[in-house]
Amino acid sequence: MEIWLIINGKRSGPYPDYEIRGRIEHGEMGRDEMVWHEGLAEWTPVGELELFSKSFGGGRAKALPPPLPTGHLDKSGQPNPHLGRRFWARWLDLMGFSALWWLGMYLSGRDIEVAMANMWLLLSMYMPWFAIESWLLHSLGWTPGKWLMGLRVVNEDGSALALKPAVWRSLRVMVTGVGFGWGLLAVLCNAMSWFTTRRLGKPIWDHIGGHKVVARDIGAFPILAMIFAFQFFLVIHFCVLGRYAMKHQMDEMTPEQRKIAEQWEKIYFPERR
C-alpha cells in the first residue's frame, strides 16, 4: 500500500507501508503525523490507522477491540485465514473463467486442437481474468467465488482497495499463488502458499500489500451452489475439449474403452470447420 505524508507543511510520497512502519519503529514518526492513502476520506493521524497502530510500542493506551468470535480463530488462537473457503473460491473463479474462455474460443470458430497444443496460449489464458479480478476487488471487494463463499478483500484498516494495489495483489496471486493456473506449477504454488499462510497468518500477497480477507458466516446453500457450479463448468470443459483430449488417447485404448469413448461423441459439441 502506498502512503502519503505531510512533511514541513508539504505533501511527500508515496512511500510503501513497510517504510512507514520502519520510520515509526525507529522513532522517526509520531502518532500525530498526518498521512493519507487511497480509500481514506481525509488526512488522518498515523496513530489512528489500524495498519500502523501496532508499530507504536508505547504511548497512550487505546481501547482494545472486542475479542473475535471463537469461529473466527484457529486452534492457535490466531485469526482464521479461511484457507478452505479461499481455495475453493479461487478455483471456482478460475474454472468459471476457463469454461467461458474455451466456450468463446469454440463459438468464435477457433481451432481448439491447435489451441490446446499451444503452450504460450495456455500459459497466458488467465491473464484477462486477473485484470478483471483487479477491477472487481477495487470496486466490490469480492469476485463471484469469494462472494459465494462469504469472503471480502479489504485493507488492514477496513477500507476498500485502490485500483493499483488491487492490480498488484492479483499479479502476485497469478504468479506466486496459482502459477498461471498451469498444471503442476499451479499445484506447487498452491502448496507453497498454504505453508506460507500457515506461518504468516495470511498469504504472502496480502502480507506484502497490507490487505486482509474478512468472512461472514455461510450456510449450506452456498456450498451446494458451489458444487453445482463446479459441475456445470466441468461439463462445459468436457463438451468443448473432450473430443480433442480423447483423440490423442484412442491408440492406447482397448477395444472396449474405444467403444465407450466413441459413445461420448454424442456429448461433445460438433466440430466447427
ChimeraX attribute file (.defattr): number of C-alpha atoms within 10 A of each C-alpha:
attribute: neighborCount
match mode: 1-to-1
recipient: residues
	/A:1	21
	/A:2	19
	/A:3	17
	/A:4	19
	/A:5	22
	/A:6	14
	/A:7	12
	/A:8	7
	/A:9	7
	/A:10	7
	/A:11	13
	/A:12	13
	/A:13	13
	/A:14	13
	/A:15	14
	/A:16	15
	/A:17	19
	/A:18	16
	/A:19	12
	/A:20	21
	/A:21	19
	/A:22	13
	/A:23	14
	/A:24	21
	/A:25	15
	/A:26	11
	/A:27	10
	/A:28	10
	/A:29	17
	/A:30	15
	/A:31	16
	/A:32	11
	/A:33	15
	/A:34	19
	/A:35	23
	/A:36	21
	/A:37	19
	/A:38	17
	/A:39	14
	/A:40	12
	/A:41	9
	/A:42	11
	/A:43	14
	/A:44	16
	/A:45	15
	/A:46	22
	/A:47	21
	/A:48	16
	/A:49	16
	/A:50	13
	/A:51	17
	/A:52	18
	/A:53	15
	/A:54	13
	/A:55	16
	/A:56	18
	/A:57	9
	/A:58	7
	/A:59	9
	/A:60	7
	/A:61	6
	/A:62	8
	/A:63	5
	/A:64	6
	/A:65	6
	/A:66	6
	/A:67	8
	/A:68	12
	/A:69	8
	/A:70	11
	/A:71	9
	/A:72	17
	/A:73	15
	/A:74	12
	/A:75	8
	/A:76	7
	/A:77	10
	/A:78	11
	/A:79	16
	/A:80	20
	/A:81	21
	/A:82	18
	/A:83	15
	/A:84	10
	/A:85	17
	/A:86	18
	/A:87	14
	/A:88	19
	/A:89	22
	/A:90	19
	/A:91	15
	/A:92	22
	/A:93	18
	/A:94	18
	/A:95	19
	/A:96	20
	/A:97	17
	/A:98	20
	/A:99	21
	/A:100	15
	/A:101	17
	/A:102	20
	/A:103	18
	/A:104	13
	/A:105	15
	/A:106	18
	/A:107	11
	/A:108	10
	/A:109	11
	/A:110	14
	/A:111	13
	/A:112	19
	/A:113	13
	/A:114	9
	/A:115	14
	/A:116	14
	/A:117	10
	/A:118	11
	/A:119	10
	/A:120	9
	/A:121	11
	/A:122	14
	/A:123	14
	/A:124	12
	/A:125	17
	/A:126	18
	/A:127	15
	/A:128	11
	/A:129	17
	/A:130	21
	/A:131	14
	/A:132	13
	/A:133	22
	/A:134	25
	/A:135	20
	/A:136	17
	/A:137	23
	/A:138	20
	/A:139	14
	/A:140	15
	/A:141	23
	/A:142	22
	/A:143	22
	/A:144	16
	/A:145	23
	/A:146	22
	/A:147	16
	/A:148	19
	/A:149	26
	/A:150	20
	/A:151	23
	/A:152	18
	/A:153	23
	/A:154	23
	/A:155	22
	/A:156	21
	/A:157	16
	/A:158	16
	/A:159	16
	/A:160	21
	/A:161	28
	/A:162	20
	/A:163	16
	/A:164	15
	/A:165	20
	/A:166	27
	/A:167	20
	/A:168	16
	/A:169	23
	/A:170	23
	/A:171	19
	/A:172	19
	/A:173	22
	/A:174	19
	/A:175	14
	/A:176	20
	/A:177	25
	/A:178	24
	/A:179	19
	/A:180	21
	/A:181	24
	/A:182	16
	/A:183	11
	/A:184	11
	/A:185	16
	/A:186	18
	/A:187	15
	/A:188	15
	/A:189	20
	/A:190	19
	/A:191	14
	/A:192	15
	/A:193	21
	/A:194	17
	/A:195	12
	/A:196	14
	/A:197	18
	/A:198	13
	/A:199	11
	/A:200	12
	/A:201	17
	/A:202	22
	/A:203	24
	/A:204	20
	/A:205	20
	/A:206	21
	/A:207	14
	/A:208	16
	/A:209	21
	/A:210	21
	/A:211	25
	/A:212	20
	/A:213	22
	/A:214	18
	/A:215	19
	/A:216	10
	/A:217	9
	/A:218	12
	/A:219	9
	/A:220	7
	/A:221	10
	/A:222	15
	/A:223	15
	/A:224	11
	/A:225	13
	/A:226	17
	/A:227	13
	/A:228	12
	/A:229	16
	/A:230	17
	/A:231	12
	/A:232	15
	/A:233	18
	/A:234	16
	/A:235	16
	/A:236	19
	/A:237	20
	/A:238	18
	/A:239	18
	/A:240	24
	/A:241	20
	/A:242	18
	/A:243	21
	/A:244	16
	/A:245	13
	/A:246	16
	/A:247	11
	/A:248	9
	/A:249	11
	/A:250	15
	/A:251	10
	/A:252	9
	/A:253	12
	/A:254	10
	/A:255	11
	/A:256	9
	/A:257	11
	/A:258	16
	/A:259	12
	/A:260	11
	/A:261	18
	/A:262	13
	/A:263	10
	/A:264	15
	/A:265	14
	/A:266	10
	/A:267	13
	/A:268	18
	/A:269	16
	/A:270	12
	/A:271	12
	/A:272	11
	/A:273	6
